[in-house]
Amino acid sequence: MYSILVVDDEKGIREFLEITLKKEGYEVMLASNGEEAVALCQKRTFDIILVDIRMPKGNGYMVLKKVKKMCPETIIIMITAYGSLESAVEAMKEGAYDYISKPFDVNEIKALL
């Protein structure tokens, strides 16, 4: 069973992804900001991290950079409501596996995983 960390400052997004991913058989943990996500990653390893780019207390790029240093094998998928070609390129250069724009289709997430 794969472990997934969902990092988003929007409670509704976190809970929606948690319910959806648990139904698919994944182990899911949640974090509401970047600092919380990094602290969780210091305690354990996740197979996949879904992380929002724009958040208070540590944005998605900070999470991406720090987690890739700690656990380079972790797959990180960036999520944003403010998608642009530049931010997608930056995320991929930093080691993100993929980049998804909000609102996203849950089937898009399932297919990606």
C-alpha positions as CSV (number, residue, x, y, z in Angstrom):
1,M,0.0,0.0,0.0
2,Y,1.4,3.4,-1.0
3,S,1.5,6.2,1.5
4,I,0.4,9.6,0.4
5,L,0.8,13.0,2.1
6,V,-1.8,15.6,1.0
7,V,-0.6,19.2,1.7
8,D,-3.1,22.0,1.1
9,D,-4.3,25.0,3.1
10,E,-7.9,24.4,2.0
11,K,-9.5,22.0,4.4
12,G,-12.1,20.9,1.8
13,I,-9.5,19.9,-0.7
14,R,-7.5,17.9,2.0
15,E,-10.6,16.1,3.1
16,F,-11.9,15.4,-0.4
17,L,-8.5,13.9,-1.4
18,E,-8.3,11.9,1.8
19,I,-11.7,10.3,1.3
20,T,-11.1,9.7,-2.4
21,L,-7.6,8.2,-1.9
22,K,-8.5,6.0,1.0
23,K,-11.3,4.5,-1.1
24,E,-8.6,3.6,-3.6
25,G,-6.6,1.8,-0.9
26,Y,-3.9,4.4,-0.2
27,E,-2.7,5.3,3.3
28,V,-3.3,9.0,3.6
29,M,-2.0,11.7,5.9
30,L,-2.8,15.4,5.8
31,A,-0.9,18.6,6.4
32,S,-2.3,22.1,6.2
33,N,0.9,24.0,5.3
34,G,4.5,23.5,4.2
35,E,6.1,23.6,7.6
36,E,3.8,20.9,8.9
37,A,4.5,18.8,5.8
38,V,8.3,19.1,6.2
39,A,8.0,18.1,9.9
40,L,6.0,15.0,9.0
41,C,8.6,14.1,6.3
42,Q,11.3,14.3,8.9
43,K,9.5,11.7,11.0
44,R,8.6,9.3,8.2
45,T,8.8,8.7,4.4
46,F,6.0,9.0,2.0
47,D,5.8,7.4,-1.4
48,I,3.8,10.3,-2.9
49,I,3.2,13.9,-1.9
50,L,0.4,16.0,-3.4
51,V,1.3,19.6,-2.5
52,D,-0.4,22.9,-3.2
53,I,2.0,25.6,-4.4
54,R,0.5,28.6,-2.7
55,M,0.1,28.2,1.1
56,P,1.0,30.1,4.2
57,K,3.8,28.9,6.4
58,G,5.9,27.4,3.6
59,N,4.8,27.1,0.0
60,G,4.9,24.1,-2.2
61,Y,8.3,24.9,-3.7
62,M,9.8,25.0,-0.2
63,V,8.3,21.5,0.5
64,L,9.5,20.2,-2.9
65,K,13.1,21.4,-2.3
66,K,13.4,20.2,1.3
67,V,11.7,16.8,0.8
68,K,13.8,16.1,-2.4
69,K,16.9,16.6,-0.2
70,M,15.6,14.3,2.5
71,C,13.9,11.7,0.4
72,P,14.9,12.0,-3.3
73,E,12.8,8.9,-4.2
74,T,9.5,10.5,-3.0
75,I,7.2,11.4,-5.9
76,I,6.0,15.0,-5.6
77,I,3.0,16.2,-7.5
78,M,2.3,20.0,-7.4
79,I,-1.2,21.3,-7.3
80,T,-2.2,24.9,-8.0
81,A,-5.2,27.2,-8.6
82,Y,-2.8,29.7,-10.2
83,G,-1.3,27.6,-12.9
84,S,1.1,29.1,-15.4
85,L,3.7,27.7,-17.8
86,E,6.5,29.3,-15.8
87,S,5.4,27.8,-12.5
88,A,5.0,24.4,-14.1
89,V,8.5,24.6,-15.6
90,E,10.0,25.7,-12.2
91,A,8.3,22.8,-10.4
92,M,9.6,20.3,-12.9
93,K,13.1,21.7,-12.8
94,E,13.1,21.3,-9.0
95,G,12.2,17.7,-9.3
96,A,8.3,17.6,-9.3
97,Y,6.9,14.5,-11.0
98,D,3.9,16.3,-12.4
99,Y,1.8,19.5,-12.1
100,I,-2.0,19.7,-11.8
101,S,-4.2,22.8,-12.0
102,K,-7.2,23.3,-9.8
103,P,-10.0,22.6,-10.2
104,F,-8.9,19.1,-11.1
105,D,-10.8,16.0,-12.0
106,V,-10.5,13.3,-9.4
107,N,-10.0,10.8,-12.3
108,E,-7.0,12.8,-13.4
109,I,-5.4,12.3,-9.9
110,K,-6.4,8.6,-9.8
111,A,-4.8,8.0,-13.3
112,L,-1.7,9.9,-12.3
113,L,-1.2,7.8,-9.2
